[in-house]
Amino acid sequence: MALTKEKITDNVYNQVGLSKNQSTMVVESLLELIKQTLAQGENLLVSGFGKFVVKDKAARRGRNPQTKEDLQLRARRVVVFRTSGVVRRKLNHEG
């Protein structure tokens, strides 16, 4: 099961002691800041967690797998997440 925005808000509410509305505003504000930063093409580093890297992908040829029709895929930006060593070790039960 995935960690949802609602669960994050509940954890802020229970652990920090803010009201439910304040907890929601904190989580929403944080996520909006993250979105704005990535939309501007800036990378986002969260120490001890990982780094969100914005990459530019060039236009390329592709193929519709159902019709086998060739098509042109447009250039686009993607976000790649790279875990920190701390998270990687936790995932692999190394400490």
C-alpha positions as a LaTeX table, in Angstrom:
\begin{tabular}{lrrr}
\hline
Residue & $x$ (\AA) & $y$ (\AA) & $z$ (\AA) \\
\hline
Met1 & 0.00 & 0.00 & 0.00 \\
Ala2 & 1.30 & 3.45 & $-0.89$ \\
Leu3 & 1.97 & 6.33 & 1.46 \\
Thr4 & $-0.68$ & 8.90 & 0.62 \\
Lys5 & $-0.89$ & 12.64 & 1.20 \\
Glu6 & $-3.62$ & 11.94 & 3.76 \\
Lys7 & $-1.34$ & 9.59 & 5.72 \\
Ile8 & 1.47 & 12.15 & 5.67 \\
Thr9 & $-0.96$ & 14.79 & 6.98 \\
Asp10 & $-2.12$ & 12.42 & 9.73 \\
Asn11 & 1.50 & 11.75 & 10.78 \\
Val12 & 2.22 & 15.50 & 10.96 \\
Tyr13 & $-0.97$ & 15.95 & 13.00 \\
Asn14 & $-0.11$ & 13.12 & 15.43 \\
Gln15 & 3.64 & 13.70 & 15.79 \\
Val16 & 3.99 & 17.50 & 15.63 \\
Gly17 & 0.82 & 18.49 & 17.42 \\
Leu18 & $-0.53$ & 20.94 & 14.86 \\
Ser19 & $-4.25$ & 21.07 & 14.19 \\
Lys20 & $-5.64$ & 19.02 & 11.32 \\
Asn21 & $-6.04$ & 22.16 & 9.17 \\
Gln22 & $-2.51$ & 23.36 & 9.96 \\
Ser23 & $-1.09$ & 19.91 & 9.19 \\
Thr24 & $-2.89$ & 19.88 & 5.84 \\
Met25 & $-1.58$ & 23.38 & 5.04 \\
Val26 & 2.01 & 22.37 & 5.91 \\
Val27 & 1.90 & 19.28 & 3.68 \\
Glu28 & 0.20 & 21.15 & 0.82 \\
Ser29 & 2.70 & 24.01 & 1.05 \\
Leu30 & 5.66 & 21.63 & 1.04 \\
Leu31 & 4.36 & 19.73 & $-1.98$ \\
Glu32 & 3.64 & 22.98 & $-3.83$ \\
Leu33 & 7.18 & 24.19 & $-3.15$ \\
Ile34 & 8.55 & 20.90 & $-4.49$ \\
Lys35 & 6.39 & 21.16 & $-7.64$ \\
Gln36 & 7.43 & 24.76 & $-8.28$ \\
Thr37 & 11.12 & 23.96 & $-7.82$ \\
Leu38 & 11.00 & 21.03 & $-10.25$ \\
Ala39 & 8.88 & 22.98 & $-12.76$ \\
Gln40 & 11.61 & 25.65 & $-12.86$ \\
Gly41 & 14.10 & 22.95 & $-13.86$ \\
Glu42 & 15.92 & 22.98 & $-10.53$ \\
Asn43 & 17.02 & 19.80 & $-8.79$ \\
Leu44 & 15.77 & 19.10 & $-5.27$ \\
Leu45 & 18.07 & 17.61 & $-2.63$ \\
Val46 & 16.67 & 16.24 & 0.64 \\
Ser47 & 19.69 & 15.31 & 2.78 \\
Gly48 & 19.52 & 11.76 & 4.10 \\
Phe49 & 16.68 & 10.90 & 1.70 \\
Gly50 & 17.63 & 11.52 & $-1.91$ \\
Lys51 & 17.72 & 13.86 & $-4.86$ \\
Phe52 & 15.08 & 14.65 & $-7.46$ \\
Val53 & 16.88 & 15.43 & $-10.75$ \\
Val54 & 15.18 & 17.16 & $-13.69$ \\
Lys55 & 16.35 & 15.73 & $-17.02$ \\
Asp56 & 15.61 & 16.87 & $-20.55$ \\
Lys57 & 14.77 & 14.14 & $-23.04$ \\
Ala58 & 15.22 & 14.81 & $-26.73$ \\
Ala59 & 12.52 & 14.15 & $-29.32$ \\
Arg60 & 12.77 & 10.63 & $-30.71$ \\
Arg61 & 11.11 & 8.12 & $-32.95$ \\
Gly62 & 8.69 & 5.71 & $-31.34$ \\
Arg63 & 6.17 & 3.08 & $-32.30$ \\
Asn64 & 2.60 & 2.41 & $-31.25$ \\
Pro65 & 2.79 & $-1.18$ & $-29.92$ \\
Gln66 & $-0.81$ & $-1.96$ & $-30.92$ \\
Thr67 & $-0.77$ & $-0.68$ & $-34.51$ \\
Lys68 & 3.01 & $-0.85$ & $-35.12$ \\
Glu69 & 2.66 & 2.67 & $-36.55$ \\
Asp70 & 5.80 & 4.87 & $-36.40$ \\
Leu71 & 5.40 & 8.20 & $-34.65$ \\
Gln72 & 7.48 & 11.08 & $-33.33$ \\
Leu73 & 7.68 & 11.48 & $-29.56$ \\
Arg74 & 8.14 & 15.09 & $-28.50$ \\
Ala75 & 10.98 & 16.44 & $-26.38$ \\
Arg76 & 10.06 & 16.54 & $-22.71$ \\
Arg77 & 11.30 & 16.88 & $-19.18$ \\
Val78 & 11.26 & 14.03 & $-16.69$ \\
Val79 & 12.07 & 13.80 & $-12.99$ \\
Val80 & 14.39 & 11.05 & $-11.79$ \\
Phe81 & 14.79 & 10.17 & $-8.11$ \\
Arg82 & 18.14 & 9.00 & $-6.78$ \\
Thr83 & 18.15 & 7.64 & $-3.24$ \\
Ser84 & 20.77 & 8.67 & $-0.71$ \\
Gly85 & 23.15 & 6.10 & 0.72 \\
Val86 & 21.21 & 6.19 & 3.99 \\
Val87 & 17.93 & 5.16 & 2.30 \\
Arg88 & 19.70 & 2.60 & 0.10 \\
Arg89 & 21.25 & 0.91 & 3.14 \\
Lys90 & 17.85 & 0.85 & 4.94 \\
Leu91 & 16.18 & $-0.69$ & 1.90 \\
Asn92 & 18.83 & $-3.39$ & 1.80 \\
His93 & 18.76 & $-3.94$ & 5.60 \\
Glu94 & 22.39 & $-2.95$ & 5.95 \\
Gly95 & 22.03 & $-0.76$ & 8.99 \\
\hline
\end{tabular}
